[in-house]
Amino acid sequence: MTPPQPPALLLVGHGTRDDAGAEAFRSFTAGLRDRLPGVPVGGGFIELSPPPLADAVAELVAAGVRRFAAVPLVLVSAGHAKGDIPAALAREKERHPGISYRYGRPLGPHPALLSVLERRLDEVLDRADRAATTVLLVGRGSTDPDANSEVHKAARLLWEGRGLAGVETAFVSLADPDVAAGLERCRRLGAGRIVVLPYFLFTGVLPDRVERQAAEWAAAHPAVEVRCAGVMGATEELAELVLERYREALQGDLRMNCDTCVYRVALPGFEDRVGAVQRPHHHPDDPDHHHHHGHGHAH
């Protein structure tokens, strides 16, 4: 008897208007196929970039896939990971009766990614200069305080044991402090050299904005040396981490943190989100598109 086909690995990204960033996601997805012989692998976006998630799922279903393990290719548990992606996957179940999926957890912070961040730091800074250097870790930023706190956690973990003068945190959108304010905080804390380290997987509009804003601040503060590191990229560590999340999803070992989730706990200023209804986040190219943005929650 032929053994049943293993569940497909379905990578889900948010999407970007940056062609190079979208291509990096597609290339990374293709590369995972060689690591999982016999396992169908696909990937799609919930908006902005092709292929839309609906097309990725339809292609796998056409190839006979009925079971999926979906891994969100995002670093923090913000609204996309908590609501938009699960809602989009639920919509695909309605489109393709008989399919099922398990949902993996976001990627960071994870020791493997901290190692990549350290390598990006080493590319622009000699290790001997760490003690006199402050790092500004810049995340995307979210209206979800739980997601922003995860970036602070990554910053603290990066600081521990690496001999840096300090690691501060900033955000490029939707949350404070912004890049300029983060750099100013580093300066006031006595930093004479700052490395701006983007907490992003791939290139895109927002990482470019981080670099531009850092350059603008540096031009206005010539007494402080500012260097910019690169994004993490499609590394060996990232590939292994995605496979780890895939296996976790199949085993049901998700360990998602609900203690500070605004959809479960009334945090100050976010009380109205508790129990918010989950609504799909539609891709503009998705069939039956009626665009509205709703951030619900599904664990």
N, C-alpha and C positions, 0 to 999 in steps of 0.2 A: 504494500500500500504506500502510495506517495505521501510523505510527511506534509502536514499543512504548511502553507506559506507563512513565514514569520511576519509579524506586524511591520508595516512600512515605517521608516523614519521620515517624518514630515517636519521640515524646518519652517518656522513662521517668522517673518521679519516685518517690521513696521513699514519700511519703504523710505525712499529718499529721492529728492529731485536731482541728486548728483549721480550722473551716469556711471562714474567710476566706482562709487560706493555700491550701487545696485549690481554692477558687474562683479564686484568682489564677493557679494553674497551668492550670486549664481555660480561663480567659479568654486567657491568654498563648498557649496552643496554638491556640485559635480564631483569634487575630490573625495567626498565621503563615501561615494559608491565603491571605490576601490578598497575601503577599510571594512566594508560590510558585505562581503560576497554572499549572494543569495538573498539579501534583504533589499526590497525596493526602497529607493531614496528619492525624495522630491522636496521642493521648497517653493514658497510663494509669499507674497506681501499682502498686507491688509489694505494698503493704499499707496499711491504715488509712483510705484515702480512695477514693471512687468517682471515675471508673470504674477497676476493676481492669485490669491490663495485658491479661489474657485477653480481656476484653470489647472493648478498643480494637483488638486484633489481629483478633478475629473480625469486627468491623464492617468493617475495611479489606479483609479477605479476601472478605467477602460482596460488596464493591464491585469485586472483581476484582483486587485487589493480590496480587502474588506475590513481589515483591522489596521489601525494607525497608532503610532506613538508620536505625539506632536511635541516638539521642543521649541519654545519661544527663544529666538536668537536675540535676546535682550539681556541687559546687565542687571536691571533692578525690577522689582515688583511694583511697577506703576500701573496706571489705568489700562495700558495696552495689554500687559500680561495678566492683570486681574480680571478684566472685563471684556475688552474688545476682541482679543484672540479667542477666548473660550466661547464668546457669543458667535463669532464667525465660524468656529468649528461646529457649533450646534446647528447653525444654518446649513452647513454642508451635510449634516446627518439628515436634515429634512429633504435636501435635494437628492440624496443618494440613500434611499431606504435600505437598511440592512448593514450599513457600515457602522463601525464603532471606533472610538478612540480613547486613549489614555493621554493625559496632559502632563507634561514634564514641568519642572520649575525653571525659573530664570537662571542665568549663569553665575552671577557674582553676588558678593565677593567670594572668590575661591582661591586657594593657594596657587593653583596653576596660573591664574590670571595675574596674581600679584607678582609671580616670577616674570611674566611677560612685561608688566609695567616696569619692573626693575631693569630688565634688559633694555627697554626703550630709554630709561634714564641713563644707563651706562653708555648709550650711543651718543649722548650729548654732554656727558659729565664724567671726568676721571674719578675713580673711586676714592682717590686720595683727597678729593675736594668735597666729599660728602658732608663732613662735619661743619663746613662753612657755607652750606647750601640749604635753602628752604625749597621744598617742592610745593607747588600749587596744583592739586588734583582737581580737574575741572570736569564735572559731570553734565549731563544734558539738562537736568532740572525738571521738576514736576510740580503739579499742584497737589500731589499726594505726599504728605510729610513722611510717611513710612519709607517711600522710595528715596527721598532725599537723605534720610538717615542712613540708608545703606551705603551711599557714597561716602558719608562721614566714617562709617565703619571701615570701608576699604582704605580710606586715608590713614586711619589709625593703624590698621594692620600693616600697611606699607611702611609706616614709620618705625614700627617695632623691630628692633634688632638690626637695622640697616645703617646706623651711624649718621643719619641725616640730622641737620639742625632742627628740622621740623617738617611736618606735612600739613598744610592748610587745605581748605576745601572751598570751591566756588562752583557756580553754575552758569551755563551760557544762555539759558532761557527759563522763564516761568518761576524761578526761585532766586532768592538772595542768599549770599552776596553774589553779584555778578563778577565777571573776570576782573574788571578794573578795581572793584572794591576788595576782591580777594588779594590782588597784587598790593594794594595799598596797605592792607592788614599785614602782609608779610613785611613790607618796608617798615611799618611802625613797630613791628616786633624786632627790628634790627637786621633784617636780611640785606646783605649786600649783593647776593647772587640768588636768583630764583629760577628754577626750572618749571615751566608750565607743562604739565603732563595731562594730556586729554584722556578721559576715561570713556573711550569709545572703541568699538570693535573695528570699524572700517572708516575710510574717508567719507566725507559728505559735507553738506552745507554747514552744519553746526561745528564740526571740527575746524573747518576753514574760518569760521567766524571767531572761534577761540584764538586761533593764531593771529588773525587780523587785529582783534581787540588787544591782545597782549603786545603786539608790535606798536600799536598806538600809545598804550600806556608807557612802554619802554622809551619811546621817543620823547615823551614829556618828562621822563625821570632818568636822565642820562647817568646819574650817580649809581643807579642800580643795574647790575647786569642781569638781563632776562634772556633765557634760552627756551626754545620750544621743542619738545619731544614729539615723536610721531605717535599715531594711533596704534593699537595693539596688532591689528591685522590678522590674516588667516594663518595662524601659527600651528605648530604641532600640538601645543598645549590646548589651544582652542578646540581642535578636532577631537582630542581625547576627552575633553570635558563634555562636548556634545554627545559623544558615545556614552559617557557616564550618565548623563541625564536621560538618554534613551533607555538604558538598562534600568535605571531607577523607575522610570515610568512603567515599564513592563512588570517590575516587581512590586509596584505599589508603594515604594519607599520614597515618598515625596518630601516629607518633613518641611512643609511650607509654614512660614511664620504667620500666625494670625493675631498675635498679642497686641500689635499696634496697627492693625488694619482699619482704615477709616470706614470700611463697609461693615465692620463688625463692632468696633469700639468707638464711643463718642469722644473724639479728641477735640480740644478747644479750637473753635473756629470751623470745625468740619462736622458738626453734629448732624447736619442735614443729610449726610451721605450714608448714615447707618441704614442698612437694609435697602439701599438704592436698587431699583429695578435694572436688570441687565438688558442692554440693547445692543444689537449688532453694530459694528463699525464698518460701514459699507465702503468698498473700493469703487472709485468712479467708473471703472470699466466692468464692474461686476454686473451680472444679469439682474434684472428687476431692481435697479438702483434707485433708492430714494435716500439721498444723503442726509443723515443726521448723526450727531455725535453724542453718544451716551455712554457713560462709564459706569457699568455695573460691576458685579463681582461674582466670581465662581471659583471655588476651590476644588 
